[in-house]
């Protein structure tokens, strides 16, 4: 992961992706979660405040030790049992059909093999289990997509491999999920190249 990706970037993301910027979207995507949950890309625990009371346990997958330490104050105030249970979304250390639901927020963009990570989520979800997701990625407009392709190398270098051109819905269906809810839009206060958001729910058959 390196010094920048492991120690500096988690602090930047904790500051720039906080409640003022993403809180409303986090609340929306966490709505309806219930039972035992696996969350990939847990980061500094910015979703913790929005877990509904129906969530009973969270297995947090997070590679950066600094991010986990930044999450500690939020975890102390959390009524849900949260444990750090994995480091890599591409290789989840859980048995098949272990979880009722999954959560991913602004995570897929940085995973090297996104399809593999989604197939892993399908493997550990019980039949009918839902992945709640909020991601940024490929814009709906071709003009913006052209800018995303131009800026992508810079984005990847500065933001831990983050890609602007992730085709969120295509990846989900390609991994075997059925999308039941999807809202694609631009964040009103972000450049369109980085603010093309996809929020929704995808179910594992």
N, C-alpha and C positions, 0 to 999 in steps of 0.2 A: 504493500500500500504506500510505503514511503512516508517521509516526515510531513510533507505538505498534506497529502491525502489523509493521513492518520491523525494528525495533531492540529493542523491549521484549518483545513476545510470544514471539519465538523463544527467548529466555532462560528465560522462564517455562515454556514447553513442554519445553525440555531438562531442566529440574529436576523437573517434575511427571510427566513421562512416561518417566522413566529406568528402569534395569533392575529396581530394587526393586518398581516398580509394574507394568511391562509386559514385563519380560525373558522370563518364561516363555511369554507369548503370542507374542512376537517369535520366539523359538526355534521354536515350533510352526508359525508361518505361513511361516517361511523353509525349513522342512524340505522337501526334494524339489526345490528350485530348482536349475537346471542350465543351463549354457551362457551366452549373452549375455542380460543382464537389463536392463529399463528399470524404474526405481523412481521413482514420482511421489510428491511430498511427502517428499523425502529428509530434510528437516529438518537436525538436527545429527548425523546419521549413527548414530542409535541402533540401527539394524538391522545395522550393519557387523559387529559381533561374532558375529552369528548366521548369516552367509552360509556355506553349506556349501562344502566344497572343490570341488564340482562346478561352481560358478559361475566363469566365466572372465573376464567383464567386466560392469561395471555402468554404465549411463548414468543419471546422477542428475538428476532434474528438481526444482529448488528455486528459488523466487523470492526468498528473503530472503538477502542477502549475509551478515548476522550469523549466520544458521543455518549457512551454509557454513563460515564461519570457526570456529564452535564445533565443527564436524566434523573440523577439521584434525588434532587429536591422535589421533582414532580412525582416520583415514585413514592416518596414518603407520605404524600398527601392522597395517594390513590387507594381507593377501597378494593380494587381488583388485585388479585395475585398476579404479579408480572415477574417472569424469570427470563434471564438471558439464556437462550437455549440453542443458539446456533450462530455461526459467523458468515455463512455463505448461502444466499438464496438459491444458488444453482445446485446445492448439495445439502438438502435438509436432513438433519439427523433424527428423523421421526419415522415411526412405523406407518404403513399404509392406513389410510382412513382414520387418522388420529384426531382430526379437528372438525368442528362444526362449521367454521367459517375462516376466512383469511382476509387480511388487510394489507394494502400496499398504497402508500402515498408518496408520490414524486420519487420513486425508487427504480422503476424499470429502466429509466434512461441511463443509469450508470452500470447496470448489470451487463457484463460482456456477452453472455449467451442468454438472451432474454427468453427465447423459446424453451430452453432447458429449465429455467427458473419457473416458468408457468406450468410446465409439465410436472415439475416437482410439487408445486402447489396442488395440482389436480390429484397427484398420487396421495398426498397426505390428507386431502379433504374427504369427508364422508360423502357418499352419493347424495346429490342434491345440495351439497355445501356451496356456499356463495363466497366469491371473492369480491370484496368491496374495494374499489380502486379510485384514486385521483392521481392522474399523471399529466405531464406535459409532453407534447410530441409534435408530430407532423401536422401542420396547419391545414385547415379545410380549403384555403385559397392558394392557388398556384403561385401567385405573385409573392406571397409570404413564404411559400415553400422554397422558392428560388433563393431568397435571402437566408433561409435556414441552412440550405446546402452550402452556401458561401461561408457562413459563420460557424458551421459545425466544427471544423478543426480547432478554431480558437476556443469554442465552448468546451470541447473535450480536454484541451490542455489546461484550462483554468479551473474547471469544475469537476475534477476527478473522473474524467471519461464520459461525462454527461453528454448525451446526444440530443440534438434538437429535432431529429427526423424520425423519432420512434413512431411507427404506425400502430398505435395502441390497440384499436379495435381489431385490426388484421392479425396482430400477434395473439390476442385472446382467442379468437375463433380458430386460428391455426393450431393452437394448443389443445383444442377440443372443448373449450368453454362455450356456453350459450349466453350471449349478452341479453339480459332482460331489461336493463335500464342503461341509458347512455345519454349524456348531455355534453356536447362539444361546443366550446365557446372560447372567447378571448378574455383574459383577465383585464378588467377595465383600466388598471393602473400599471400595466407592464407592457413592454414592447411586444408586438405580436409574434416576433420570432421566438421568444421564450415564454410567451403567455398563452399559447394555444393549449387549452386544458381539455381533458376527457375525464369526466366523472361518471361512475355508474356501478352496476352490479353485473357480475358474470357468474353463471351457475355451472358447476361440474355435474354432468349427467350421472 
